[in-house]
Amino acid sequence: MRFLRFGYLPLLVAVLFPPICVAQKTPAELERKVDQLFAAYDKTDSPGCALGVVRNGAFVYEKGYGMGSLELGVPLTPQSVFYMGSVSKQFTAASVVLAAEQGFLSLDDDIRKYVPEIPAYEKPITLREMLHHTSGLRDVLGLLALSGRNFEDVHPTPELLDLLSRQKTLNFSPGDEYLYSNTNYFLMSVVIQRATGKPLSAFAEENIFKPLGMTHTRFYDDHTVIVAGRVPAYAPREGGGFRVEWSTNFDKIGDGGLLSSVDDLLLWDRNFYENRLGKGTLLKELQTKGVLNNGKTIEYALGLNISRYRGLPIVAHNGALFGYRTALLRFPEQRFSVICLCNLGSADPGRLVEQVAGIYLEAQLAPEATTEKTTAEQQDPHVWVGSYWEAESHAVYKVTVEGSDLALLGQHLVPVGPGRYRLGLSTEVQFDSAGGGEPRFTVLYPDSKPRAFQRIQPAIPAAEQLAQYVGEYQSSELQATYKFAAKDGKLTLSAGWQEPVILEPSVRDEFQAPFGAAGSAVVFRRDAAGHVTGCDLFAGRVRNVFFKRVSP
């Protein structure tokens, strides 16, 4: 009876309730829906995106939307060469793994074995911890911005190593937390050079790009080199039109610096099934998640996020620098990938690759969670808009409306439940108003501890209060002098040769500065008598850099 009850039940159901035939969309219908997603860019007077949709190692659709060069009237194509930003990290990680296979290094080596310029902190930092972003090292791009140096200038490796050698503390003890830091992967370029005797650009060419036939891909470590097919990037200009956001002299590599195209990235994607490189350990190492000291497994592997999207396993990474925006999204079980490379700073390829995947994998993806709204949201769709402050990082994040969507940090929030939104692939933002008070939100990360923000009304200081902050402050870690001044009821800050910037007040003794992608916090210190003696800087991936007040 038990066999009859369970063994034949599917057959009985199939006979009594035959499956409903779902009409399969034709390739032309799928492509038409994809084209609609990119319609805003598909113009002769706009930058845009190059797209590749891959199934079973081959393109099922590829297209360019918009212009590669507005100046020359050159359209984007799948052969256009883009600056890849942080998508570069998986190629850096692959180089480190292949160098380990060849006996040049071990992933569990202390970084100081190859880069003794890094201070001897309380606990050693391993290459593996760096590759998983669990090292605690402060972010080198953040340090450059905070030091007042021109971000887009050429910054030779000795200069960056000198900057890193001056950092007296880490963001946290190695292995305790996950915090994305470009320092980790920049230093891998130094490790490869010193361990193998070859620059990362040459090592990757010999061990990755040439074997896979990626003829238009390179690590750009020489700003004098002409790169055929490379496109500039742009950002919207206030009042309409675009400004160029292309820096051809930025040649730091490891954390970024890769140039590639949609066509070349197909070959890289294909290797995740063919495993043609090295001695066979590469794919396993690249896709092994990190583990914190407390035993928690994080989603970040080696230059790749290993996660799930709407019920399906995915492998993904995005990139962003200057006006370039890039995203690679792979569904390994479906042997399906989406590559999207954009040369417009306001584009969101991370969201676009999800939407393209939703078109092609509609029948296999779980539906998005309910978009039911809270009572507050029903009354006012803008109820969550405003400035929110976090006590631990002193950061202020602004929630805005872009089109019909809420946005945080320039990314659209996707509603997934009452007061709950998805930010990116696996980060969630939960809004609420406890006891009818000021709204607040909590950012729930898969790899990091939750962050709680509360909405604030900025505490505007009076003129006599602003005067208390005026003066010069110095940091030995950044080799920088900050000059604070009061002008027209505002506090201004000048660093190095940069023009003074206006600081926005948040809470008492705290201001926000426009340094870094998400801004920076300046937190003034007072002694027991209430006199201002210095300030601490926080900039997301850089925590607690001290500036001593040297003159009033």
Secondary structure as GFF3:
##gff-version 3
##sequence-region A 1 552
A	DSSP	alpha_helix	2	7	.	.	.	ID=ss1
A	DSSP	alpha_helix	9	16	.	.	.	ID=ss2
A	DSSP	alpha_helix	27	37	.	.	.	ID=ss3
A	DSSP	beta_strand	49	55	.	.	.	ID=ss4
A	DSSP	beta_strand	58	65	.	.	.	ID=ss5
A	DSSP	beta_strand	67	69	.	.	.	ID=ss6
A	DSSP	beta_strand	74	75	.	.	.	ID=ss7
A	DSSP	beta_strand	82	83	.	.	.	ID=ss8
A	DSSP	three_ten_helix	85	88	.	.	.	ID=ss9
A	DSSP	alpha_helix	89	101	.	.	.	ID=ss10
A	DSSP	three_ten_helix	111	113	.	.	.	ID=ss11
A	DSSP	alpha_helix	127	131	.	.	.	ID=ss12
A	DSSP	alpha_helix	140	146	.	.	.	ID=ss13
A	DSSP	alpha_helix	157	165	.	.	.	ID=ss14
A	DSSP	alpha_helix	182	196	.	.	.	ID=ss15
A	DSSP	alpha_helix	200	204	.	.	.	ID=ss16
A	DSSP	pi_helix	205	209	.	.	.	ID=ss17
A	DSSP	alpha_helix	210	212	.	.	.	ID=ss18
A	DSSP	beta_strand	218	219	.	.	.	ID=ss19
A	DSSP	beta_strand	234	236	.	.	.	ID=ss20
A	DSSP	beta_strand	242	244	.	.	.	ID=ss21
A	DSSP	beta_strand	258	260	.	.	.	ID=ss22
A	DSSP	alpha_helix	262	274	.	.	.	ID=ss23
A	DSSP	alpha_helix	282	286	.	.	.	ID=ss24
A	DSSP	beta_strand	305	309	.	.	.	ID=ss25
A	DSSP	beta_strand	312	321	.	.	.	ID=ss26
A	DSSP	beta_strand	324	331	.	.	.	ID=ss27
A	DSSP	three_ten_helix	332	334	.	.	.	ID=ss28
A	DSSP	beta_strand	336	342	.	.	.	ID=ss29
A	DSSP	alpha_helix	349	360	.	.	.	ID=ss30
A	DSSP	alpha_helix	375	379	.	.	.	ID=ss31
A	DSSP	beta_strand	386	389	.	.	.	ID=ss32
A	DSSP	beta_strand	396	402	.	.	.	ID=ss33
A	DSSP	beta_strand	405	408	.	.	.	ID=ss34
A	DSSP	beta_strand	411	412	.	.	.	ID=ss35
A	DSSP	beta_strand	414	417	.	.	.	ID=ss36
A	DSSP	beta_strand	420	423	.	.	.	ID=ss37
A	DSSP	beta_strand	427	432	.	.	.	ID=ss38
A	DSSP	three_ten_helix	434	436	.	.	.	ID=ss39
A	DSSP	beta_strand	440	444	.	.	.	ID=ss40
A	DSSP	beta_strand	451	455	.	.	.	ID=ss41
A	DSSP	alpha_helix	463	467	.	.	.	ID=ss42
A	DSSP	beta_strand	471	475	.	.	.	ID=ss43
A	DSSP	beta_strand	480	487	.	.	.	ID=ss44
A	DSSP	beta_strand	490	495	.	.	.	ID=ss45
A	DSSP	beta_strand	501	505	.	.	.	ID=ss46
A	DSSP	beta_strand	510	513	.	.	.	ID=ss47
A	DSSP	beta_strand	520	526	.	.	.	ID=ss48
A	DSSP	beta_strand	532	538	.	.	.	ID=ss49
A	DSSP	beta_strand	545	551	.	.	.	ID=ss50
###
